[in-house]
Amino acid sequence: MDGGKRRACTMRVLFRVLLPVVASAVFASGNPAFAGEKSPPKPDTREKCAVCGMFVAPYPAFVSAVRFKGGAYAYFDGPKDLFRFTIEPGRYDPKKKPEDIEAVFVKDYYTLESIDGRAAFYVAGSNVSGPMGHELIPFRTEKDARHFMKDHAGKSLYRFREVTKKVLDGLK
């Protein structure tokens, strides 16, 4: 077989093998437009918290975000305001409903990496403050959250669905 035929044969094999693999990886996310996205775009210096109106860029360790269906984002100066929004989005934006929220992003306290806010562990009542005072401190793992609780006098550990208005009101 000459070089041209060998190359064509190799390309056909690669196309038949790789195309299904790539396609399934892209479409497995359920939303190909956001496949592989691990964090929201960095907010610019004019971005304000959707709850309190405070600028968020000066607090990169606490910046949290939600992504709506359609790809728009809302940013928050910390998880506490993110929760206020996710519990009652219509209070802050009359056009938004809870089912409009496609993804939630918070920063892991130790690594400062964006993580899935719905899968995170949150510590309340610690001696660590956020930009607006008492804050829910997020972690990727329960082990890290419990370690932080011991080191920083944390009082309670919550999962996303356990954070209610009552929990938020207790952070004042």
N, C-alpha and C positions, 0 to 999 in steps of 0.2 A: 504494500500500500504506500502510495507517495505521501509527502508531507501535507498536501492540501486536503486529501481525503481523510488522513488521520486526524487533522485538526477539526474537520467538519464532524467526524464521528465523535470525537471527544466533546465537542460543543453540544451535540445532541444529547449525549449521555448526561453531561452536567446540567443541561436545561431540564431534562426529565427528572433528575434526582433533586436538584436544588430548588427548582420552582415550587414544588409542593411544600418543601420545608420552610422556605421564606414566606410563602403565602400563609401557611398555618400559623407561623409566629406572629405575623402582622395582624391577622384577623382573630387570633385567640384572645386578644385583649377585649373584644367586643366593641371596640371603638378604634378603628385603624388610624384615625387622625391623631390620636394621642398615644399610640403604641410605644411603649418603652419610656414614657415620660415619668421621671422620678421626682421632679420638683417643678414648682411654678416658675415662670420667668421672674427674674430679679426685679423688684419694684423700683421705679425711678424715684428720684428725690422729691417729686411732687405728689406721690401716691399717699393717700390718707386712709386711715382706718375707717372701714365702712360702718362702724358702730359709734366711735367717739370723735372721729374727725382728726385725730392726732397723726402727724406724719409718721410713717412706718420705717422708712429707710435708715434713720439713726439707730434703730434697734434690730440689727440683722439676726441676733441670737434668738429673738422672740417672734420675728415676723412669721405670721401664719396666713394661710390663704384657702379659699375655696374656688373650685372651677365649676362653672355652670355648664349645663348642656348648651352646646353652641360654641364653647371655648372661651367665654369671657371669665375674668377673675375678679374676686373681691379680696382685698388684703386687710390684715388686722395687726395691731401692735402687739398682740399676744394671744395665746389660746383662750384666755378668759373672754375676750371680746369675740373671738371666733365662735365660741359656744353660744354666747348671747345671740349672735346672728343665726346660727344653725337651728337654734330652738325656735326663734321667731323672725324668720327672714323678712316677712311682710311688714314688720314694725320699722325696719330700717330701709327697705326698698319695697314699696307696695306692689311692684310687679313680680316679686320673687316668692316662690313657695318652697318648702323643704324638698320636694321631689325635683326641683330644678338643679339641686346641688349634685354634681357628678363625682367630685373628688374633694378630699379635705387634706391639707398639708400642714404639718407642724414641724418644728425643729427638735430633734433629739438633743436633750440638754448636754450630754457628754460629747457627742460627735459633731454637733451643729449641722448634721445632715438633714435634709428634708425627708420626712417619713410620712407614711399613710396615717393621717390623724384618726381614722376610724379603727385602726388596728393598734394604736398606741396605748400606753399605760400612763396615767396622769396622777401626780402626787399633789395633794392639797395640804395647806397648813404648815409649810416648811418655813425656814428662816431665809429663803431666797426670794427676792422680790423681782417683779418684772417692771416694765416701763410705767405701769399704772398701779404699782403696789403689789398686794398679795396676788399670786398667780398660780395657775395650774401648770406644773412643770412636766413636760412630756418626755417619754422614753420609748425606745423601740422594744425593749425587753422588760419583763417583769423583774428579772434579776437585777438589772440596773436601777429600776425604780425602787426596789426594796433596799438596795445598797444606799441610794441617795436618801431615803427616808431615815436610815440610821445615822448618816452623817449630817443631815440638815434638819433634824427634828420634825420630819414629815408626819402628819397626823392621819391622813387617809389616802387610799389608793383606789383609783377609779378607772373603768374602761369607758370608752366613748359614750355608749348608750346609758351609762349610769350617771352621767353629769346632767343635772337638772337645774332649773332656776333656783331651787333651794340650795343646792351646792354652791352655785355662783354667788348667791346672796350671802353665804357664809364666808366668802373671801374678802369682804369689805374691811 
